[in-house]
Amino acid sequence: MTKNSGQRDFRTLLLCVIALPILVGVGALVSLQSSKPTFDPASFGLPEFVGDFRILIVQTSDNTVCMLPIEKSLTLQALVPGAKALLDHDPIPVESIQALKEQGWDILYTGPETTREESVKVIEDRNEHNRANGCFRSYANLFAKYEHLITWSPLIPAP
């Protein structure tokens, strides 16, 4: 073994010892960043607007702690300020909203002053609270909403 080959082996070993942990760390960081939940409508195959409403937030069990897999919710943002202006403007696309409801989406409304960032922050804070303290649900409301999905049998008598 020559002096040059020993130096080359040492450099290769040094490169592996230094570079490999850096590459693994960067890969883990990219993975963590890409796994952050999204609330953006495009990520769910939804348009940005429904009529004159912006889809501000999309909530599912993927991004909201304590939501059941069968639950999904859209927060629609009115772009016209004030209830009177909203009613006068009549931007509600009844057919589009009804189609979303028929696909199982719950629809919530907010005004033009609400930002996506504020809404996401509220959801993330609630997620953190629910992770720490557990989930509380009113099962009566949930039961009434999804009763049509339940198959009654002799073991589970209908109410």
C-alpha positions as CSV (number, residue, x, y, z in Angstrom):
1,M,0.0,0.0,0.0
2,T,1.4,3.3,-1.0
3,K,1.3,6.6,0.8
4,N,-1.2,8.0,-1.8
5,S,-3.6,5.1,-1.5
6,G,-3.6,5.5,2.3
7,Q,-4.4,9.2,2.0
8,R,-7.1,8.4,-0.6
9,D,-8.7,5.8,1.7
10,F,-8.5,8.2,4.6
11,R,-10.2,11.0,2.5
12,T,-12.9,8.5,1.4
13,L,-13.5,7.5,5.0
14,L,-13.6,11.1,6.2
15,L,-16.0,12.0,3.4
16,C,-18.3,9.2,4.4
17,V,-18.2,10.1,8.0
18,I,-19.0,13.8,7.4
19,A,-21.1,13.7,4.2
20,L,-23.3,10.8,4.9
21,P,-24.8,12.2,8.2
22,I,-25.4,15.6,6.4
23,L,-27.2,14.0,3.5
24,V,-29.3,11.8,5.8
25,G,-30.2,14.9,7.9
26,V,-31.1,16.9,4.9
27,G,-33.3,14.0,3.6
28,A,-35.1,13.8,7.0
29,L,-35.7,17.5,7.0
30,V,-37.2,17.5,3.5
31,S,-39.3,14.5,4.6
32,L,-40.6,16.4,7.6
33,Q,-41.4,19.5,5.6
34,S,-43.3,17.6,3.0
35,S,-45.3,15.7,5.6
36,K,-46.7,18.9,7.1
37,P,-50.4,18.8,6.7
38,T,-51.9,21.0,4.0
39,F,-55.2,22.8,4.0
40,D,-55.0,24.1,0.4
41,P,-57.9,23.1,-1.9
42,A,-55.5,22.2,-4.8
43,S,-54.0,19.5,-2.7
44,F,-57.4,17.8,-2.5
45,G,-58.2,18.3,-6.2
46,L,-60.6,21.1,-5.5
47,P,-60.8,24.5,-7.4
48,E,-59.7,27.7,-5.7
49,F,-63.2,29.2,-6.1
50,V,-66.8,28.0,-5.9
51,G,-68.8,30.8,-7.6
52,D,-67.7,34.0,-5.8
53,F,-66.4,32.1,-2.8
54,R,-62.8,31.2,-2.2
55,I,-62.2,27.8,-0.7
56,L,-60.1,29.0,2.2
57,I,-59.5,25.8,4.2
58,V,-60.0,22.1,3.5
59,Q,-60.2,20.0,6.6
60,T,-60.1,16.2,6.7
61,S,-58.8,13.6,9.1
62,D,-55.4,13.9,7.4
63,N,-54.9,17.5,8.7
64,T,-57.3,17.8,11.7
65,V,-56.9,15.9,14.9
66,C,-60.2,14.2,16.1
67,M,-61.9,14.4,12.7
68,L,-63.2,11.0,11.6
69,P,-62.2,9.6,8.2
70,I,-65.7,10.0,6.9
71,E,-65.8,13.7,7.9
72,K,-64.6,16.5,5.6
73,S,-65.1,20.2,5.7
74,L,-64.7,23.3,3.5
75,T,-64.4,26.8,4.8
76,L,-65.7,29.1,2.0
77,Q,-64.6,32.8,2.2
78,A,-67.0,35.4,1.0
79,L,-65.1,38.1,-1.0
80,V,-67.8,40.7,-0.4
81,P,-67.6,42.5,3.0
82,G,-70.8,42.5,5.2
83,A,-73.9,40.4,5.3
84,K,-76.1,43.0,3.6
85,A,-73.6,43.3,0.7
86,L,-73.3,39.6,0.5
87,L,-77.1,39.1,0.2
88,D,-77.3,42.0,-2.3
89,H,-74.5,40.5,-4.4
90,D,-76.0,37.0,-4.2
91,P,-72.8,35.2,-5.0
92,I,-74.0,31.8,-3.7
93,P,-73.7,29.2,-6.4
94,V,-76.5,27.0,-5.1
95,E,-75.9,24.1,-7.5
96,S,-72.1,24.1,-6.8
97,I,-72.6,24.2,-3.1
98,Q,-75.3,21.5,-3.2
99,A,-73.0,19.3,-5.3
100,L,-70.2,19.7,-2.7
101,K,-72.7,18.8,0.1
102,E,-73.8,15.7,-1.9
103,Q,-70.2,14.7,-2.0
104,G,-70.2,14.7,1.8
105,W,-68.5,18.1,2.4
106,D,-69.6,20.2,5.4
107,I,-69.6,23.8,4.4
108,L,-68.6,26.7,6.7
109,Y,-68.5,30.3,5.8
110,T,-66.3,33.2,6.7
111,G,-65.8,36.8,5.7
112,P,-63.2,38.5,3.6
113,E,-61.2,39.7,6.6
114,T,-60.2,36.1,7.5
115,T,-56.8,34.9,6.2
116,R,-55.8,31.3,5.4
117,E,-52.8,31.8,7.7
118,E,-55.0,32.8,10.7
119,S,-57.3,29.9,10.1
120,V,-54.5,27.3,9.8
121,K,-53.0,28.7,13.0
122,V,-56.3,28.2,14.8
123,I,-56.6,24.6,13.5
124,E,-53.0,23.8,14.4
125,D,-53.4,25.2,17.9
126,R,-56.6,23.1,18.3
127,N,-54.8,20.0,16.9
128,E,-52.0,20.5,19.5
129,H,-54.6,20.9,22.3
130,N,-56.5,17.8,21.2
131,R,-53.3,15.7,20.9
132,A,-52.4,16.7,24.5
133,N,-55.9,16.4,26.0
134,G,-57.9,14.0,23.8
135,C,-60.9,14.5,21.7
136,F,-64.4,15.5,22.8
137,R,-67.3,14.8,20.6
138,S,-71.0,15.1,20.7
139,Y,-71.9,11.7,19.4
140,A,-75.6,12.5,19.2
141,N,-74.9,15.0,16.5
142,L,-72.5,12.7,14.7
143,F,-74.9,9.8,14.9
144,A,-77.8,11.9,13.5
145,K,-75.5,13.1,10.6
146,Y,-74.2,9.7,9.6
147,E,-77.2,7.5,10.5
148,H,-77.9,6.7,6.9
149,L,-74.5,4.9,6.7
150,I,-75.3,2.5,9.5
151,T,-76.6,-0.9,8.6
152,W,-79.0,-2.1,11.2
153,S,-79.0,-5.7,12.2
154,P,-80.5,-7.9,15.0
155,L,-77.3,-7.3,16.9
156,I,-77.6,-3.5,16.5
157,P,-81.2,-2.7,16.8
158,A,-82.4,0.5,15.2
159,P,-83.2,3.4,17.6
